[in-house]
Every structure is written in C-alpha cells, then in structure tokens.
C-alpha cells in the first residue's frame, strides 16, 4: 500500500477537522486533508489569511463548524490560549496543537486547572524557510515524521484520533513524551537552525567577490537561515534549556577544534582527532 493509499484509508474514519491558524503548517494540513476527502474548516485572526487558504483549496470558512478534531496551528506563545479556548468551544472535540515545543504548551494548558483529557500535543516534523499560506503544500508531510506527545491524562482514544489525522496527511506517526520530544528537536532542528543563522551572519560582511565563490554547500548550510526570526525567537525561548544543553556540547567540540587549529599551525593529526 502506498503512502497516498494509507492516507486515504486513515481519512475514511475522520470526523470534520477545524484548523485554527492558516500559515504554512495550518494551510498545508488543510490541503492534505481536503485532498483525501476530509471536511476541513479554517479559522485565522486575519480574515485575509483564512480567505487565501480557502482559495488555495485548504478548506472552507463558512457554514456550520462542529469539528471532531481541532488543530491549533499557531506559534508557541499563543497555542495554550487557543487550545484552552477550543476545548471550551467544542466540548466533544479532540484538540491538538502543532507547535514545535511541547513542554511549555502543556505546562500552560495544565495550569488552567480544567480537564484536558481531550488534548494531545503533536508536532509534524516538516516545514519550509518560507512562511504563510502562499507557501503551503499539500504534500508537505508525506513521508515525514509526525510526533504525538500525549500527556499522562490524555484519553487513548483522543491520541489515536490525532494519529489518524497525521496519517491522513501522509505522515509517519511516532510517539514521544513532551520532554523527549523537546530534547530531540533541540538536537535535530533547533540547534541546526541556530548554526545556519550563525554561518549566514559570517557571510554578511564579505565582499561581493568572496560571496560569489560560494557553492551549493554554502547554500545548503544557510538556506534555513531565511526562516521567520520572530517565530524562531519564540521557539528557542520555549525550548531554551534543551537547546542550551546541545549548544554547550557544540561549544566544547568547537573549542577543541580551535585549539587543534591553533597548535603548531594546525597539526594535521590534531585536527583529525578533534570532534
């Protein structure tokens, strides 16, 4: 069975899905689900953004909204508020958020003191350096990991429903605790973003002639440095401790490499032995 076939099978049992936030991820989710026949409704604080997502084919913004699943596709700083509001607005719906940090969102939602058994955090490991609905793609999640991060009080049925939504987009579902997720993405996503930005910053003051020497390797390393700096400030703030742990290890490795390069004009054996 192909990924497309698996997505269609997963979609057959899905109730209507309401997507809050029609940026890159929210609109891409809408496009993927609509393509396999799911009834998707859209919502955004900016009416023009929701209208663009609708015009692209990601879902509808009119008619009755009675979702079985609500997907909050918003930055980490506003996700907890939107999750809590969705739980209140639709008392029978399962709610997930797709923010790229999970512990801080769960902590803020938990502090509200309301039942959150219908809430299951999740995170599709897919994106682009371009933002907004106009950059959305219906195949953005095909073959990519979508991490489920249920908390101890999550209803297993709610977790399985969120998994079905993920599979219907073509994603491969995996499960981690919020803490495991945040530690993992610090190493495989957040620190690489920092590294790309730091390398790109080293290029800013080079002459045009020097930059003209850059090949595909430089473009590959720095491509994601063009991502939304405001969003990444929120992400790094929300996962600060885990990112700092990885960066300290990288700093130590760099220190050893610098010392090797400094020693005796960068003795080749020392360089080879450095991390």
Backbone bond lengths (Angstrom), bond angles and torsions (degrees), N, CA, C in turn:
res aa  C-N    CA-C-N  psi(-1)  N-CA   C-N-CA  omega(-1)  CA-C   N-CA-C  phi
1 X - - - 1.456 - - 1.532 109.51 -
2 X 1.336 117.65 130.04 1.454 121.06 -179.22 1.522 110.81 -77.04
3 X 1.346 116.07 167.54 1.462 120.71 177.20 1.515 110.88 -58.77
4 X 1.337 116.73 -40.08 1.463 120.85 179.42 1.525 110.83 -63.28
5 X 1.344 116.69 -40.78 1.465 120.15 178.18 1.527 111.07 -65.16
6 X 1.327 116.12 -41.81 1.457 120.49 178.72 1.524 110.87 -61.72
7 X 1.332 116.68 -40.12 1.456 120.81 179.12 1.524 111.00 -63.02
8 X 1.339 116.84 -41.55 1.459 120.01 179.69 1.520 111.44 -66.06
9 X 1.329 116.63 -38.99 1.467 120.51 177.96 1.531 109.74 -63.47
10 X 1.326 117.28 -44.94 1.455 120.88 179.60 1.521 111.49 -63.00
11 X 1.326 116.35 -34.04 1.462 120.54 -176.59 1.516 113.27 -72.77
12 X 1.321 117.67 -24.28 1.465 120.12 -173.51 1.519 112.55 -61.81
13 X 1.322 117.19 -29.85 1.460 119.90 -176.87 1.524 112.68 -99.26
14 X 1.325 117.20 6.40 1.457 119.18 -174.89 1.525 112.38 -83.50
15 X 1.324 116.81 137.46 1.464 120.65 171.46 1.527 108.95 -78.44
16 X 1.327 118.28 177.51 1.459 120.00 175.46 1.538 111.40 -56.86
17 X 1.328 115.75 143.81 1.464 122.20 -178.73 1.521 108.74 -118.28
18 X 1.326 115.77 131.96 1.457 121.43 178.05 1.525 108.44 -110.40
19 X 1.333 116.93 123.82 1.455 122.27 -178.48 1.529 109.18 -105.51
20 X 1.335 115.45 121.19 1.462 121.26 177.33 1.524 107.86 -103.20
21 X 1.316 115.64 111.19 1.460 120.84 -177.50 1.513 109.62 110.73
22 X 1.330 117.02 110.39 1.458 120.53 -174.15 1.528 110.93 -114.09
23 X 1.323 115.50 47.72 1.458 120.54 169.51 1.511 109.90 -83.83
24 X 1.325 115.67 -155.30 1.464 120.88 -178.37 1.519 112.03 -56.01
25 X 1.343 117.06 -52.19 1.467 120.44 -173.77 1.521 111.31 -72.56
26 X 1.325 117.26 -48.09 1.458 119.56 -178.40 1.516 112.59 -60.77
27 X 1.331 116.75 -43.50 1.459 120.01 179.69 1.526 110.94 -68.10
28 X 1.340 116.96 -38.55 1.461 119.65 177.46 1.522 111.17 -63.41
29 X 1.329 117.28 -39.25 1.463 120.42 175.90 1.526 109.91 -61.25
30 X 1.335 116.20 -45.82 1.458 119.82 178.74 1.516 112.31 -60.24
31 X 1.328 116.96 -43.47 1.467 120.55 178.87 1.524 111.56 -61.74
32 X 1.336 115.92 -44.82 1.466 120.31 -177.95 1.525 111.34 -64.86
33 X 1.335 116.94 -43.97 1.463 120.26 -177.80 1.519 111.71 -71.55
34 X 1.315 117.28 -41.16 1.464 120.72 178.78 1.521 110.91 -61.52
35 X 1.334 116.21 -36.22 1.461 120.78 -178.31 1.517 112.49 -63.84
36 X 1.340 117.94 -24.60 1.462 120.38 179.70 1.532 111.40 -106.44
37 X 1.337 116.33 15.79 1.457 120.25 169.71 1.509 116.88 94.11
38 X 1.337 118.07 9.48 1.461 120.25 178.77 1.525 109.75 -79.55
39 X 1.332 116.49 140.55 1.468 121.98 175.18 1.528 108.30 -77.43
40 X 1.333 117.05 109.36 1.464 122.27 -176.06 1.523 109.56 -114.77
41 X 1.330 116.17 129.86 1.460 121.57 171.57 1.523 108.32 -113.62
42 X 1.328 115.76 153.09 1.456 122.02 -171.36 1.522 111.34 -124.63
43 X 1.333 113.80 149.80 1.461 119.44 178.74 1.530 108.49 -150.30
44 X 1.327 115.97 139.69 1.455 120.68 176.25 1.525 107.39 -154.93
45 X 1.338 116.08 149.07 1.453 119.13 178.03 1.529 111.46 -65.14
46 X 1.328 116.08 -23.64 1.458 121.14 174.73 1.522 108.80 -99.21
47 X 1.322 116.94 111.35 1.460 120.50 -177.64 1.516 111.96 -60.59
48 X 1.328 116.55 -33.59 1.462 119.19 -179.71 1.521 111.86 -66.39
49 X 1.333 116.95 -34.40 1.452 120.38 178.02 1.520 110.87 -67.60
50 X 1.335 116.53 -45.14 1.461 120.01 178.16 1.524 110.84 -62.88
51 X 1.334 116.80 -39.12 1.461 120.52 179.92 1.526 110.95 -65.72
52 X 1.328 116.93 -38.94 1.462 119.98 177.80 1.520 110.50 -64.70
53 X 1.336 116.83 -44.03 1.462 120.20 178.51 1.524 110.68 -60.73
54 X 1.326 116.18 -41.42 1.474 119.64 176.34 1.517 111.18 -61.06
55 X 1.329 116.39 -45.88 1.466 120.08 -177.83 1.528 111.90 -64.85
56 X 1.331 116.22 -27.11 1.461 120.48 177.53 1.527 112.20 -77.88
57 X 1.353 116.32 -12.28 1.452 120.11 177.88 1.514 114.69 100.63
58 X 1.354 117.22 19.86 1.462 120.91 -175.92 1.517 113.60 -85.80
59 X 1.333 118.16 -8.81 1.459 119.98 -178.80 1.516 110.27 151.61
60 X 1.317 115.06 -166.65 1.463 120.62 -177.43 1.527 109.77 -116.48
61 X 1.327 115.92 158.39 1.463 120.29 177.27 1.524 110.90 -125.11
62 X 1.310 116.64 16.50 1.456 120.99 177.64 1.513 108.82 -133.97
63 X 1.314 115.27 166.10 1.455 120.26 179.89 1.520 111.82 91.25
64 X 1.308 115.52 178.14 1.460 121.20 -177.66 1.528 111.13 -68.86
65 X 1.328 115.24 137.80 1.459 120.78 178.03 1.525 108.22 -115.46
66 X 1.319 116.14 106.78 1.463 121.93 178.47 1.524 107.47 -135.77
67 X 1.324 117.07 70.82 1.461 120.31 -171.64 1.519 113.43 -75.72
68 X 1.335 114.04 154.21 1.456 119.60 169.38 1.514 110.70 -93.38
69 X 1.345 115.70 -22.95 1.459 122.30 178.02 1.526 108.36 -135.77
70 X 1.324 115.93 135.32 1.459 121.63 174.16 1.522 107.98 -115.82
71 X 1.322 116.16 127.77 1.463 122.14 177.82 1.524 108.22 -109.26
72 X 1.320 116.45 115.12 1.465 121.45 176.71 1.526 107.51 -91.51
73 X 1.318 115.66 109.80 1.466 121.87 -178.31 1.525 108.25 -112.44
74 X 1.322 114.82 75.87 1.462 121.74 -173.48 1.523 109.72 -138.01
75 X 1.327 118.37 163.42 1.467 120.83 177.91 1.528 111.84 -60.60
76 X 1.341 116.66 158.58 1.470 120.52 -175.51 1.518 114.66 -58.31
77 X 1.334 118.11 -30.94 1.467 119.24 -174.90 1.525 112.89 -72.30
78 X 1.318 117.74 -25.40 1.468 120.06 -179.73 1.522 112.65 -107.45
79 X 1.324 118.30 -10.89 1.470 120.86 -177.65 1.523 113.50 -57.66
80 X 1.357 120.32 -45.74 1.465 118.67 -179.14 1.522 113.03 -57.68
81 X 1.324 117.01 -44.13 1.466 120.13 179.99 1.516 110.91 -62.55
82 X 1.314 117.32 -41.98 1.464 120.64 -179.26 1.522 111.86 -69.80
83 X 1.346 117.27 -35.54 1.460 120.85 176.00 1.521 110.30 -62.22
84 X 1.314 116.55 -48.17 1.470 120.88 -178.95 1.523 110.88 -63.16
85 X 1.323 116.03 -40.42 1.465 119.82 178.99 1.529 110.29 -64.89
86 X 1.319 117.60 -39.82 1.468 120.81 179.62 1.527 111.10 -66.11
87 X 1.332 117.37 -40.78 1.467 120.77 177.41 1.527 110.94 -60.11
88 X 1.321 115.58 -35.56 1.466 120.17 179.75 1.530 111.46 -76.30
89 X 1.312 116.85 -42.29 1.468 120.71 -175.97 1.523 112.14 -68.36
90 X 1.328 116.79 -37.54 1.464 120.74 -176.19 1.529 108.99 -125.20
91 X 1.322 117.56 85.47 1.468 121.87 -172.78 1.520 115.05 -66.37
92 X 1.319 118.22 -9.00 1.463 120.54 178.16 1.527 112.33 -109.13
93 X 1.314 117.17 -0.26 1.467 120.12 -174.76 1.519 111.86 -93.47
94 X 1.324 115.21 149.84 1.462 122.49 169.81 1.525 107.50 -85.67
95 X 1.326 116.10 139.05 1.465 120.71 -176.77 1.522 109.75 -122.54
96 X 1.325 115.99 131.82 1.461 121.44 172.77 1.515 108.73 -128.77
97 X 1.319 116.71 152.42 1.460 120.63 168.57 1.516 107.30 -117.19
98 X 1.337 116.27 153.98 1.464 120.23 -177.35 1.525 111.57 -116.82
99 X 1.333 116.63 24.81 1.462 120.42 176.55 1.524 109.66 -63.38
100 X 1.329 116.48 153.20 1.465 120.49 -173.35 1.518 113.51 -86.57
101 X 1.322 118.41 5.30 1.465 122.38 168.18 1.519 107.01 -127.06
102 X 1.325 117.32 142.25 1.450 120.24 -171.18 1.520 114.11 -115.56
103 X 1.329 118.58 -35.58 1.468 119.11 -175.76 1.521 112.39 -65.94
104 X 1.329 117.78 -42.80 1.462 119.32 -177.21 1.519 111.12 -68.91
105 X 1.338 117.27 -36.34 1.460 119.73 178.05 1.527 110.00 -65.06
106 X 1.342 116.55 -47.21 1.454 120.11 179.07 1.523 111.63 -61.06
107 X 1.324 117.60 -41.58 1.469 121.01 -179.51 1.518 110.50 -61.39
108 X 1.334 116.99 -44.53 1.469 119.91 -179.26 1.523 111.23 -67.13
109 X 1.326 117.28 -40.28 1.468 120.46 178.50 1.522 110.35 -65.42
110 X 1.331 116.84 -41.06 1.463 121.08 -178.39 1.522 111.78 -65.30
111 X 1.318 117.06 -34.95 1.465 120.97 -177.75 1.517 112.71 -65.20
112 X 1.319 117.71 -17.57 1.465 120.33 -179.38 1.518 112.14 -68.38
113 X 1.333 116.80 -20.55 1.453 120.29 176.26 1.514 114.58 73.99
114 X 1.330 118.08 23.45 1.464 121.80 177.99 1.524 108.28 -111.81
115 X 1.329 118.06 159.68 1.469 119.66 177.64 1.529 111.40 -60.11
116 X 1.315 116.01 130.73 1.476 119.64 -179.18 1.531 110.87 -127.32
117 X 1.327 116.64 29.65 1.457 120.03 178.76 1.529 111.63 -66.47
118 X 1.343 117.26 -23.12 1.464 120.71 179.48 1.519 112.22 -89.10
119 X 1.326 117.52 2.63 1.469 121.33 179.59 1.519 110.73 -100.63
120 X 1.324 115.88 129.60 1.468 122.87 176.52 1.525 107.67 -135.40
121 X 1.312 117.91 112.19 1.453 120.29 176.67 1.520 111.01 -69.18
122 X 1.329 116.00 150.32 1.464 119.61 177.39 1.524 108.99 -154.09
123 X 1.328 116.05 169.69 1.460 119.98 -177.73 1.523 110.38 -156.74
124 X 1.330 117.67 110.17 1.466 120.16 173.27 1.526 109.67 -75.26
125 X 1.316 116.88 126.86 1.469 121.39 -177.93 1.525 109.71 -86.72
126 X 1.307 115.00 66.39 1.459 121.25 -179.32 1.517 108.16 -151.70
127 X 1.300 116.15 151.34 1.452 120.51 179.22 1.513 110.12 178.92
128 X 1.309 114.95 -177.50 1.455 121.93 177.51 1.520 107.76 -142.41
129 X 1.329 116.00 161.34 1.458 118.73 177.38 1.521 111.70 -74.60
130 X 1.343 116.14 -15.00 1.461 121.03 175.79 1.525 108.88 -92.08
131 X 1.321 117.01 146.86 1.462 120.62 -177.95 1.522 110.10 -116.85
132 X 1.335 115.39 173.20 1.455 121.00 176.21 1.508 113.54 90.14
133 X 1.341 114.35 161.01 1.463 120.92 -178.30 1.517 111.99 -59.49
134 X 1.319 117.50 -33.30 1.453 120.78 -176.38 1.524 112.04 -63.71
135 X 1.336 116.64 -21.46 1.468 120.86 -179.62 1.523 112.64 -94.10
136 X 1.329 117.36 0.11 1.459 121.46 -175.18 1.529 111.75 -67.90
137 X 1.335 114.32 151.49 1.462 121.41 178.60 1.524 109.27 -139.18
138 X 1.308 115.51 137.39 1.455 119.66 179.80 1.510 113.70 -70.25
139 X 1.331 117.58 -19.88 1.464 120.73 -179.71 1.529 111.86 -103.16
140 X 1.326 117.15 16.55 1.467 120.83 -174.69 1.522 111.84 -59.29
141 X 1.326 117.92 -32.54 1.466 121.37 -173.35 1.523 113.38 -100.84
142 X 1.324 117.39 -3.12 1.455 120.55 -175.57 1.531 110.99 -60.25
143 X 1.325 115.55 119.70 1.454 121.24 178.87 1.509 115.08 75.99
144 X 1.327 117.78 1.02 1.455 121.11 -179.24 1.530 110.48 -94.37
145 X 1.327 115.81 155.71 1.464 119.76 178.68 1.526 110.60 -72.42
146 X 1.310 115.17 140.60 1.474 122.38 171.68 1.532 105.15 -125.87
147 X 1.313 116.77 112.91 1.455 121.49 -173.03 1.523 110.22 -91.02
148 X 1.328 116.37 125.87 1.466 121.93 170.98 1.516 108.29 -91.94
149 X 1.333 116.40 135.07 1.472 121.32 -179.54 1.527 110.01 -128.14
150 X 1.330 117.31 66.62 1.471 118.84 178.31 1.517 111.01 -65.32
151 X 1.323 115.77 148.42 1.454 120.65 174.54 1.527 108.31 -97.05
152 X 1.331 119.16 169.77 1.473 120.35 -175.27 1.523 114.16 -56.54
153 X 1.330 117.18 -26.30 1.461 119.22 -178.82 1.511 114.78 -95.05
154 X 1.325 117.55 2.15 1.468 120.11 -179.53 1.522 111.17 -65.91
155 X 1.318 116.07 133.48 1.460 121.78 175.37 1.534 108.32 -67.41
156 X 1.340 118.58 126.81 1.471 119.88 179.15 1.525 113.13 -55.04
157 X 1.329 117.07 -33.25 1.465 119.72 178.68 1.524 110.70 -67.31
158 X 1.331 116.15 -35.17 1.460 120.18 177.22 1.528 110.23 -66.91
159 X 1.317 116.16 -41.86 1.465 120.45 178.42 1.519 111.09 -61.14
160 X 1.313 117.23 -42.99 1.461 120.60 -179.89 1.522 111.53 -66.85
161 X 1.333 117.68 -33.40 1.460 120.27 178.88 1.528 110.87 -68.51
162 X 1.324 116.86 -40.78 1.469 120.30 176.12 1.535 109.62 -64.11
163 X 1.328 116.71 -38.78 1.462 120.22 176.88 1.527 110.83 -60.95
164 X 1.327 117.09 -39.06 1.462 120.92 179.61 1.523 110.94 -65.26
165 X 1.330 116.78 -38.33 1.470 120.59 175.90 1.522 109.70 -61.13
166 X 1.328 116.43 -46.42 1.463 120.48 -179.62 1.529 110.91 -60.79
167 X 1.323 116.66 -46.31 1.467 119.97 -179.60 1.528 111.58 -62.66
168 X 1.332 115.97 -34.73 1.459 119.55 -178.99 1.526 112.12 -67.21
169 X 1.322 118.10 -20.03 1.471 121.01 175.57 1.523 111.59 -85.00
170 X 1.338 116.90 -5.52 1.451 121.42 -177.35 1.512 113.96 96.02
171 X 1.337 117.05 4.18 1.461 120.60 -177.13 1.523 111.58 -81.12
172 X 1.333 115.11 160.98 1.464 122.83 174.89 1.527 107.67 -100.93
173 X 1.315 116.62 120.72 1.462 121.68 -172.61 1.523 111.68 -86.35
174 X 1.323 115.56 134.79 1.459 122.45 171.98 1.513 107.80 -136.22
175 X 1.332 116.94 161.48 1.460 121.06 -175.94 1.519 110.53 -127.05
176 X 1.328 116.09 131.87 1.464 123.75 175.69 1.516 108.23 -139.86
177 X 1.309 116.07 156.69 1.457 119.02 170.84 1.528 108.37 -71.07
178 X 1.327 119.08 159.14 1.469 119.94 177.26 1.530 112.72 -54.58
179 X 1.334 117.49 -40.10 1.469 120.22 -179.78 1.526 111.00 -67.63
180 X 1.325 116.79 -42.51 1.473 119.97 178.12 1.515 110.69 -63.22
181 X 1.323 116.28 -42.05 1.457 120.30 178.21 1.521 111.30 -58.99
182 X 1.326 117.49 -49.53 1.459 120.53 -175.20 1.524 111.63 -64.99
183 X 1.333 117.01 -36.71 1.469 119.90 176.72 1.528 110.38 -66.48
184 X 1.324 116.58 -40.16 1.467 120.24 -178.33 1.521 111.66 -67.62
185 X 1.338 117.23 -47.78 1.463 119.01 -176.87 1.528 111.37 -70.78
186 X 1.330 117.95 -24.18 1.465 119.29 174.05 1.521 109.83 -58.49
187 X 1.346 116.36 -41.57 1.463 121.02 -176.98 1.521 112.68 -80.45
188 X 1.344 117.67 -39.56 1.468 119.05 -171.27 1.524 113.67 -97.85
189 X 1.329 117.97 -10.92 1.460 119.88 -176.55 1.525 113.01 -132.74
190 X 1.330 116.75 -52.24 1.467 119.43 -171.21 1.528 112.82 -73.08
191 X 1.332 117.41 -45.89 1.469 119.30 177.84 1.532 111.40 -67.48
192 X 1.340 120.68 -41.09 1.463 118.50 173.31 1.527 113.45 -56.23
193 X 1.329 117.06 -35.96 1.468 119.51 176.70 1.525 110.50 -64.29
194 X 1.335 116.49 -43.89 1.464 120.51 177.59 1.525 110.05 -61.63
195 X 1.324 116.72 -45.12 1.463 120.66 -178.55 1.530 111.30 -61.80
196 X 1.330 116.79 -42.52 1.463 119.98 178.58 1.521 111.21 -62.00
197 X 1.317 116.26 -40.66 1.463 120.37 179.87 1.522 111.26 -66.69
198 X 1.335 116.92 -39.25 1.463 120.38 179.21 1.526 111.40 -67.03
199 X 1.320 117.02 -41.25 1.461 119.92 178.08 1.532 109.92 -65.35
200 X 1.335 117.23 -43.46 1.464 120.47 179.04 1.523 111.00 -60.70
201 X 1.344 116.58 -38.04 1.468 119.89 179.75 1.523 111.72 -63.56
202 X 1.352 117.03 -30.61 1.473 120.71 178.57 1.524 111.57 -68.95
203 X 1.329 117.23 -17.47 1.468 120.91 -176.95 1.524 112.92 -91.03
204 X 1.341 115.93 -14.77 1.463 119.57 -170.96 1.521 113.37 -60.08
205 X 1.312 117.49 -36.60 1.467 120.43 -173.00 1.526 112.83 -100.57
206 X 1.321 116.94 9.62 1.457 119.68 176.21 1.530 110.26 -75.34
207 X 1.307 115.93 155.36 1.460 120.33 176.31 1.523 109.78 -69.49
208 X 1.328 114.44 161.00 1.463 118.73 177.31 1.526 110.95 -59.68
209 X 1.328 115.64 -35.09 1.457 119.56 180.00 1.520 111.22 -64.90
210 X 1.327 116.04 -41.72 1.463 119.99 179.87 1.525 110.99 -66.92
211 X 1.329 116.81 -44.28 1.466 120.16 179.75 1.526 109.94 -63.94
212 X 1.325 116.52 -32.28 1.453 120.49 179.96 1.513 113.62 -64.62
213 X 1.324 116.96 -16.20 1.458 120.61 178.04 1.530 112.42 -81.63
214 X 1.327 116.95 -10.85 1.466 120.91 -175.18 1.520 111.07 -63.59
215 X 1.315 115.57 137.43 1.452 121.30 177.13 1.514 111.59 -108.05
216 X 1.326 115.56 -165.15 1.458 120.81 -177.39 1.525 111.82 -62.65
217 X 1.340 116.88 -30.71 1.465 119.10 -179.15 1.516 112.37 -60.51
218 X 1.324 117.05 -42.98 1.465 120.83 178.43 1.525 110.27 -65.71
219 X 1.321 116.52 -41.77 1.468 119.15 178.79 1.521 111.21 -63.47
220 X 1.323 117.48 -39.41 1.465 120.32 178.42 1.527 111.32 -63.55
221 X 1.334 116.12 -42.47 1.462 120.50 -176.51 1.524 111.58 -69.10
222 X 1.334 117.48 -36.78 1.464 120.82 -171.30 1.520 114.19 -101.14
223 X 1.333 118.61 -3.24 1.463 121.00 -174.10 1.522 112.45 -53.09
224 X 1.328 117.58 -47.72 1.465 119.89 -174.51 1.526 112.49 -75.01
225 X 1.336 117.44 -6.82 1.468 119.24 177.01 1.523 111.47 -64.48
226 X 1.331 117.14 -15.97 1.463 121.28 179.17 1.526 112.79 -81.52
227 X 1.326 118.11 0.94 1.465 121.40 -178.70 1.524 110.97 -66.10
228 X 1.317 115.65 161.41 1.471 123.13 -176.12 1.529 111.07 -57.88
229 X 1.342 119.30 112.88 1.465 120.37 -177.79 1.522 113.42 -66.57
230 X 1.332 117.10 -31.60 1.457 119.63 178.60 1.520 112.02 -64.56
231 X 1.325 116.21 -44.74 1.465 120.48 178.16 1.520 110.26 -63.40
232 X 1.332 116.94 -42.74 1.458 119.29 -177.62 1.526 112.45 -69.48
233 X 1.308 117.63 -28.39 1.469 119.57 173.23 1.521 109.91 -62.14
234 X 1.338 116.82 -42.24 1.459 120.88 178.28 1.530 111.36 -65.95
235 X 1.332 116.05 -43.27 1.463 119.71 -178.74 1.523 110.92 -62.28
236 X 1.336 117.14 -47.54 1.467 120.74 -178.47 1.523 110.80 -66.21
237 X 1.327 117.67 -36.17 1.467 120.20 176.70 1.525 110.57 -64.89
238 X 1.332 115.93 -39.32 1.458 119.95 -178.15 1.512 113.89 -73.36
239 X 1.330 117.46 -19.76 1.465 120.88 -179.06 1.528 110.24 -125.18
240 X 1.320 115.65 34.94 1.462 121.42 -169.62 1.525 113.39 -58.78
241 X 1.322 118.31 -46.57 1.464 120.40 -174.47 1.528 111.55 -66.17
242 X 1.320 116.74 -43.98 1.465 119.50 -179.08 1.524 111.09 -66.67
243 X 1.333 116.53 -40.33 1.464 119.81 178.45 1.522 110.36 -65.81
244 X 1.325 116.59 -41.76 1.470 120.09 179.59 1.521 111.21 -61.45
245 X 1.330 117.66 -38.07 1.472 120.65 178.43 1.521 111.16 -60.56
246 X 1.328 116.53 -45.09 1.463 119.75 -179.56 1.522 110.69 -68.61
247 X 1.324 116.73 -40.85 1.461 119.95 -179.16 1.528 111.64 -65.04
248 X 1.329 117.36 -34.44 1.468 119.43 176.64 1.532 110.63 -63.02
249 X 1.332 115.85 -40.71 1.465 119.12 178.15 1.527 110.76 -65.43
250 X 1.334 116.77 -41.37 1.463 120.38 177.16 1.527 110.41 -63.61
251 X 1.333 116.72 -41.52 1.465 120.90 178.00 1.520 111.02 -58.67
252 X 1.336 116.32 -42.90 1.464 119.38 179.32 1.523 111.13 -63.99
253 X 1.335 116.10 -41.87 1.463 119.54 178.04 1.528 110.54 -62.78
254 X 1.319 116.96 -43.02 1.461 120.69 179.55 1.529 111.08 -64.66
255 X 1.329 115.52 -37.64 1.462 118.73 178.26 1.517 111.77 -60.93
256 X 1.319 116.53 -42.69 1.461 120.20 178.14 1.528 110.87 -64.89
257 X 1.327 116.58 -40.17 1.454 120.07 179.74 1.529 111.31 -66.04
258 X 1.325 116.91 -43.50 1.466 120.89 178.49 1.523 110.73 -61.43
259 X 1.328 115.39 -42.51 1.466 118.53 179.14 1.530 111.11 -62.44
260 X 1.317 116.17 -39.54 1.462 120.03 179.11 1.524 110.94 -65.88
261 X 1.336 116.13 -39.45 1.461 119.97 179.50 1.524 111.86 -68.47
262 X 1.322 115.26 -34.17 1.463 119.63 179.83 1.525 112.58 -72.51
263 X 1.317 115.79 -30.08 1.467 119.71 -173.58 1.521 111.36 -74.53
264 X 1.315 115.17 119.32 1.464 121.63 173.58 1.529 112.88 51.64
265 X 1.340 114.77 42.77 1.467 118.03 178.00 1.509 112.62 66.29
266 X 1.344 115.83 34.89 1.468 121.49 177.35 1.522 111.41 65.10
267 X 1.327 115.64 68.71 1.462 121.33 176.65 1.526 109.68 -55.82
268 X 1.305 118.04 130.76 1.461 122.01 -173.02 1.514 112.57 -61.08
269 X 1.313 119.08 -35.32 1.459 120.96 -179.73 1.520 110.54 -66.41
270 X 1.341 117.05 -41.81 1.458 120.07 179.12 1.518 111.58 -63.57
271 X 1.329 116.08 -41.28 1.454 119.46 179.10 1.522 110.99 -63.09
272 X 1.316 117.10 -41.99 1.463 121.34 -179.23 1.510 111.88 -63.68
273 X 1.338 117.29 -32.27 1.462 121.41 -178.08 1.514 113.11 -83.95
274 X 1.338 117.71 -15.74 1.476 120.25 -178.62 1.520 109.63 -70.41
275 X 1.371 117.81 151.54 1.473 120.82 179.96 1.529 110.83 -60.88
